[in-house]
Amino acid sequence: MKSMLYGVSVGPGDPGMLTLSAVEAIRDCETICYPVKKAGEKSTALEIARSAVSLEGKEIVELVFSMDPEDSVRRASEKVALDKLCGILDSGKDVAMVVLGDIGVYSTYMYIDQAVRDRGYRTKVIAGIPSFVYGASKAGLPLMLGNESFCVIPMAKDSADRLDEALKDMDNIVVMKAFKSIDTIISLMKANDVPLERATVISNLGMDGEYIGPLVADREYGYFTTVIIKRCSRI
Amino acid sequence: MKSMLYGVSVGPGDPGMLTLSAVEAIRDCETICYPVKKAGEKSTALEIARSAVSLEGKEIVELVFSMDPEDSVRRASEKVALDKLCGILDSGKDVAMVVLGDIGVYSTYMYIDQAVRDRGYRTKVIAGIPSFVYGASKAGLPLMLGNESFCVIPMAKDSADRLDEALKDMDNIVVMKAFKSIDTIISLMKANDVPLERATVISNLGMDGEYIGPLVADREYGYFTTVIIKRCSRI
């Protein structure tokens, strides 16, 4: 059992943002796996991989990891997917599982990695460009300078309090999954006396409805919306 | 004046962590610039670039940006460097300035970029893998999962309070420049009831004294030391 599972970060969508190590792993592995929530779902990560490396002749395998609210359904789906994956590894093939952005940033891959290692297989993860790092470069903004602090707050049910705290303590704040929370962000910035000009919205990069610009209330933002707030802007 | 300054992130040191866009920019530019604090200083960024792309036949230019405490000395050094850089751009050559890690993470490049744009030139920045993203991948740790928050605190004179706040509010904390602050980190974790097992030290990756392991008080850590604290570990 010498085969290896590679967890391969393919970056934020721009094929130029693949690393040399990612390209090498995708090129050298006989099998490319991609995780989906439902059978037949399209994988953006697979398309990014394909745009940089020819996948011709490779075995392409979909692995369904259900997000069903029912625990038993999720576990059953996970068992099927892991059995399939480990079956390929047992046949002596190396596998590259492709993951959007960086594998350490809000990716469920690390659970899969742990489960595969628990079954006695070898794994290796390859870092990639997180979407917020790419977004900042596209907006021409530094994420942090000097001795500034930095944080990422994903918007969810109970995130308003966290963002409120961050707007008091942190120099640079990236608000992810901000699509439905633009009004909340604006009112929290106002409440904390952070001028709205300090915010830059990065939305649907490279997709329909791409927008890089100021935080404006009366505007529609795409599903993939991140807001970078530089509380102590020095540039 | 159609030439372009590329700010090229070359990643954390591993040549495999260069992106395809970084390789392309280094390959296509006639001139490679690298910033140093003192004339004659070695540039790790340049060595990383050289390990991935042959620099033969290219013009390699050192640009000194002094870090002298005296404001006038820094400004004079900056003027000389910018004149030199803009002279090359005026001659119609594209320039790649190479920068360690990601260009948006504690890099002074963004000041240079702004100054060059203020002089009327075109610039483009290319994102890269930040050291903390690479460190997490090497340690096999996710930076954040689900809806967890994440922050980076660089240790400096007044950073203990910031770390104390982060240990109360944030799910995942990366402490950078931690070399001299191991004792402070340990005592703040204890004060906030965060078990020391939640911390992983990543020190001098790929260099002498490399260490990836638990946070232990009675141990020497290298100069390049980062601590990842997962307050709400779920893996």
Interface residues (C-beta under 8 A of the other chain):
Chain A: S9 G11 D14 P15 G16 M17 L18 T19 L20 S21 V23 E24 A52 D102 I103 G104 V105 Y106 S107 T108 M110 Y111 D113 Q114 V125 I126 A127 G128 I129 P130 V133 Y134 A136 S137 G140 L141 P142 L143 M144 L145 G146 N147 E148 S149 F150 C151 V152 I153 P154 A156 S159 R162 E165 A166 D169 M170 I235
Chain B: S9 G11 D14 P15 G16 M17 L18 T19 L20 S21 V23 E24 A52 D102 I103 G104 V105 Y106 S107 T108 M110 Y111 D113 Q114 V125 I126 A127 G128 I129 P130 V133 Y134 A136 S137 G140 L141 P142 L143 M144 L145 G146 N147 E148 S149 F150 C151 V152 I153 P154 A156 S159 R162 E165 A166 D169 M170 I235
